[in-house]
Amino acid sequence: MIEQIAKLHVAALPHTNSSKRGVGHLSKLYKIVEKIGYIKVVKKDKKIVGAISGIGGVILTLVVSPEWQRKGVGKELVNKLIGKQWVYTEECSKGFYEKMGFEKILQIGKTIFLCRK
């Protein structure tokens, strides 16, 4: 499962530094998160099309297969979380999180911090 999520991460977010380091690097990171935090997935036709990971109330990653974006998979993933949540992201993802009930609490440069109670 971890390698599938790592491959999905590269496909969904090819511009990130983690993706540029490759599936092996991402697999190691996701294995660590799986041990100390959580990874939740959405499957369609027995294939993982989206994943969300985090530690405590902090979302670390949210990835959705490009062909499944804008079809409710991201919303389904965020709705699996309970309690207060924090996320840091860039401007391009801010609108999605605001639609999910997150509010901007701080911006440092291009990084935006949001919270959902």
C-alpha positions in Angstrom: 0.0 0.0 0.0 2.8 2.5 0.9 4.5 2.2 -2.5 1.1 2.8 -4.2 0.6 5.9 -2.2 4.1 7.1 -3.0 3.5 6.6 -6.7 0.2 8.4 -6.4 2.1 11.3 -4.7 4.5 11.6 -7.5 1.7 11.6 -10.1 -0.4 14.1 -8.2 2.4 16.4 -7.0 5.3 16.1 -9.4 6.5 19.6 -8.7 7.3 19.0 -5.0 10.8 18.4 -3.7 9.7 15.0 -2.2 8.3 13.8 -5.5 11.5 14.9 -7.3 13.4 12.6 -4.9 11.4 9.7 -6.0 9.1 6.9 -4.9 11.7 5.2 -2.7 12.2 8.4 -0.7 8.4 9.0 -0.4 7.9 5.4 0.7 10.3 5.9 3.6 8.5 9.0 4.6 5.1 7.4 4.5 6.3 4.4 6.5 7.4 6.8 9.2 4.1 8.6 9.2 2.2 5.3 9.3 4.1 4.4 12.5 3.5 7.6 14.4 0.5 9.1 12.7 -2.2 8.1 10.2 -2.7 7.4 6.5 -6.2 7.2 5.2 -7.1 6.2 1.6 -10.0 6.3 -0.8 -10.3 3.4 -3.3 -12.2 3.3 -6.5 -12.4 -0.1 -8.3 -10.0 -1.5 -5.8 -7.3 1.1 -6.7 -6.1 3.8 -4.4 -7.1 7.1 -5.9 -6.5 9.4 -2.9 -4.6 9.5 0.3 -4.3 11.8 3.3 -1.6 11.6 6.0 -0.8 13.4 9.2 0.3 13.3 12.8 -2.1 14.3 15.4 -4.2 17.2 14.1 -1.7 18.3 11.5 -2.3 17.2 7.9 1.0 16.4 6.2 -0.1 15.3 2.8 -3.3 15.2 0.7 -2.9 13.6 -2.7 -5.5 12.7 -5.3 -4.9 10.9 -8.6 -5.0 13.5 -11.4 -7.9 11.7 -13.1 -9.9 11.7 -9.9 -9.4 15.4 -9.0 -12.5 17.6 -8.7 -14.7 14.5 -8.2 -15.1 14.6 -4.4 -12.1 12.4 -3.4 -10.3 15.2 -1.6 -13.5 16.1 0.3 -14.0 12.4 1.2 -10.5 12.2 2.6 -10.8 15.4 4.7 -14.2 14.2 6.0 -12.5 11.1 7.4 -10.7 13.3 9.9 -12.2 14.2 13.3 -11.4 17.0 15.7 -9.4 20.1 15.1 -7.1 20.1 12.1 -4.3 22.2 10.9 -2.7 22.3 7.5 0.0 24.4 5.8 -0.2 24.8 2.0 0.3 27.2 -0.9 -2.1 29.6 -2.5 -3.1 27.1 -5.2 -4.7 24.8 -2.5 -6.1 27.4 -0.2 -9.5 27.5 -1.9 -10.0 23.8 -1.5 -9.3 23.9 2.2 -11.5 26.9 2.7 -14.4 25.0 1.1 -13.8 22.3 3.6 -14.2 24.7 6.5 -10.6 25.7 7.2 -9.8 29.3 8.0 -6.6 31.1 7.2 -4.8 31.8 10.4 -1.3 32.9 9.2 0.7 33.5 6.0 4.5 33.5 5.9 5.7 34.2 2.4 4.0 31.7 0.1 3.1 29.3 2.9 -0.5 29.6 4.3 -1.5 28.0 7.6 -5.2 27.1 8.0 -7.2 25.6 10.8 -10.6 23.8 11.0 -12.3 23.5 14.4 
